[in-house]
Amino acid sequence: MGTGYHHMTKDERIRLDALRRAGVPVAECARQLGFCRQTIYNEIRRGECDVVRERHGYYYDVKEYSADKGQQIHDQNQETKGRPPMKIGSDIKYAGFLERKILQDCFSPAAALAAARASGLFQTSLSVNTLYSYIDKGIFFRLTNKHLWIKGRKKKQAERPERRNVHPKLPSIEARPESVNQRAQFGHWEMDLVVGCSGSRAALLTLTERQTRQELIYKLPDKRAASVRAVFDRLERDMGRKKFRERFKSITTDNGPEFLEYDKLRQSIRDGPRFDVYYCHSYSAWEKGTNENHNRMIRRWFPKGTDFGRVTKRQIAAIQDWMNGYPRRILGWKTPLEAAA
């Protein structure tokens, strides 16, 4: 789920020098050398120097890229990383591991550090604040602040409309048992839809287990209630009644029309209810906040405007595996799969 990368070599710097002297644009340099444009811009800034040029008898100063200077600064930076207080510089493999986790696996710096600790491969260790400082100072070759997650701004409490339940006949989250509220037992899930671009019928049904943060993602052909029920019908049929009821004890969801056919949603394909369903108050997304946070993680891969009709089940499965293998601070840096084991 990521592209490979490597440090620019001396020969590649020489090629870049020649291309720039020939007037080749940055985008074309990046294509020929196999780097992104930002890497080329960074390298040009690194190796930029003042040169005196003559034209029509006039002398003037210009800034040009020098492969020799770029290589010299690169070598100096590598040496500097090994000196105090740059602890990370003495362990290039550790630095590379962190960079791959953040760039390729889209881990946060804290999660990347947790993964490094869990691997048992490194003696070097950093605090989260130190790693953020190193990223901000630009000591990594490719990793910069632009690769870090951007947290959304929380709305002020006063901006939230008054809580209300549009469908008072349906079970409210207020009736949910305290054991579910306390996440004391596995099998209680939060549910929502991630919708696609305007005019797109397909959507993603997302289920988040409250205790372990385990994630299940299913592609729906449309946003109808029947399509949501079909997912649970298939799961119940494949897992068997006993195993299904052990895994799915309750569902907490919102008042979206696709979830409001309460009796049908709750009804087992055999007999009796298959799980309890609780509905959040309207305009109260924080009441199923774990699922909302997971949906934001999904949006890193499928941003708003995505046509889910064009997204394959294999792509969705890859995102689900990524989420279930992502270390969580709230789980003591275990992954959801480890917490569920």
Protein Blocks (a to p, Z undefined) as FASTA:
>chain_A
ZZcdddddfklmmmmmmmmmnopafklmmmmnopafklmmmmmmmmgccddddeehiacd
dddddfklmmmmmmmmmmmmmpcfblklmmmklmmmmmmmmmmnopafklmmmmmmmnop
afbdcdfklmmmmmmnopafklcfklpccddddddfklpccdddfblmbccfklpcfklm
nopaghiacdddddddehiabdcdddddfklopacddddfbfcfklmmmmmmmmmmmnop
klmmmmmmbdcddfbfklmmmmlmmpcfkeocfbdcddddehilklmmmlmmmmmmmmmm
mcghiafklpcfklmmmmmmmmmmpccfkloopafklmmZZ
